[in-house]
Amino acid sequence: MLGYSEVKIGFLPAIVSFLLLRRISEFKARQLLISAEILNAERALQIAEVLQKNVRPARD
């Protein structure tokens, strides 16, 4: 299971969010970080497949 469960107790995953924003869109990052959705392996794989097809690396 994958997710940002610290959001449920009021913590902002700040370090992870910086890295996440370099890999996926701001919209999707916010959705994952704010919702505290716990992803099973199948759902994480679906997201990864979409990202591999549609996301280019961020510019430094």
C-alpha positions in Angstrom: 0.0 0.0 0.0 1.2 3.4 -0.9 0.0 6.8 0.2 0.6 10.0 2.2 -1.3 9.0 5.4 0.5 11.7 7.5 -2.0 14.2 6.0 -4.8 12.5 8.1 -3.1 13.7 11.3 -2.3 17.2 10.1 1.2 16.9 8.7 2.2 18.2 5.3 4.5 15.8 3.4 6.7 18.8 2.3 9.9 17.0 1.3 8.0 14.3 -0.6 5.8 16.9 -2.3 8.8 18.7 -3.7 10.0 15.5 -5.3 6.6 14.5 -6.4 6.0 17.8 -8.3 9.1 17.1 -10.3 7.5 13.9 -11.6 3.8 14.5 -12.0 1.4 17.3 -12.7 0.6 19.8 -9.9 -3.0 18.8 -10.1 -2.3 15.1 -9.6 0.2 15.7 -6.9 -2.2 17.9 -4.9 -4.9 15.2 -5.4 -2.7 12.5 -3.9 -1.3 14.7 -1.1 -4.5 16.2 0.1 -6.7 13.2 -0.2 -4.5 10.9 1.8 -5.7 8.2 -0.6 -4.0 4.8 0.1 -3.2 3.2 -3.2 -3.0 -0.6 -3.7 -0.4 -2.0 -6.1 -2.9 -2.2 -9.0 -3.9 1.5 -8.6 -0.3 2.6 -8.3 0.6 0.7 -11.4 -2.3 2.3 -13.3 -1.0 5.8 -12.3 2.6 4.9 -13.2 1.6 3.7 -16.6 -0.3 6.9 -17.4 2.6 9.0 -16.1 5.1 7.1 -18.2 3.1 7.8 -21.3 2.2 11.4 -20.6 4.7 13.1 -18.4 8.0 14.6 -19.4 10.8 15.2 -16.9 10.7 18.6 -15.2 13.3 21.1 -16.2 15.8 22.0 -13.5 
